[in-house]
Amino acid sequence: MELPLEIPQDILDARRFDRIYLSGQTLERGDTGDLKRPEKKTRGLIIDLRYYPSQDFVDFIFKYILPNSTIKVAQYTYPLLTLPGVFVVGNQTYRVSDNDKYNAPIVVLVNEGNQSAAETSVQVIQCNPNTQTIGSQSAGANGNISEFILPRGILGAFSGLGWYYPDGWVVNRQGVKIDHEIRPTLEGIRDGRDEMLEAALRLIEEKTEEE
């Protein structure tokens, strides 16, 4: 599999570590051949969602990551305009593909660049019990886009839905759930390192050593 982003060889050597790195931003059809072959065993999958995902990536996680037993991924609320102050609760569900799912450790990378559909993508991936999410707070800007016009033709917008995990965790303003908070350091930035990716590699190493 070709890696969508350039990663230093001393950090990620596919022959040595046998792990796969996917960028949700650049994934295109045909990039996931190794994951579709059950005989191709990998030690872990790192999914970089510090960007807005492509549609091909969204299709991929529904097909190969979301467990077949998933009932609902998220909940949302919206105002009932005919009864001011009343909000309706809905469940966000998706049609699950009935095929083999990826069953090795998965680490998802997030930061403030993760917003809207990218946050929903994280929630979908987190339904897979092998998933850990690391990074810093996502944008917390999920839900539909409700636009309005201010004086002088200035266009404004806000999230018109309340967006939640099935257990009630609010995504709006808080962002997605994170298992391990990882932030860049001044030293790492000076050295040109991706400390979040390094942490993801360590987590997979630790997980596979335990097994």
Secondary structure, 3 states (H helix, E strand, C coil): CCCCCCCCCCCCCHHHHCEEEEECCCCCCCCCHHHHCCCCCCCEEEEECCCCCCHHHHHHHHHHCCCCCCCCCEEEEEECCCCCCCEEEEEECCCCCCCCCCCCCEEEEECCCCCCHHHHHHHHHHCCCCEEEEECCCCCCCCCEEEEEEHHHEEEEEECCEEECCCCCECCCCCCCCCEECCCCHHHHHHCCCHHHHHHHHHHHHHHHHC
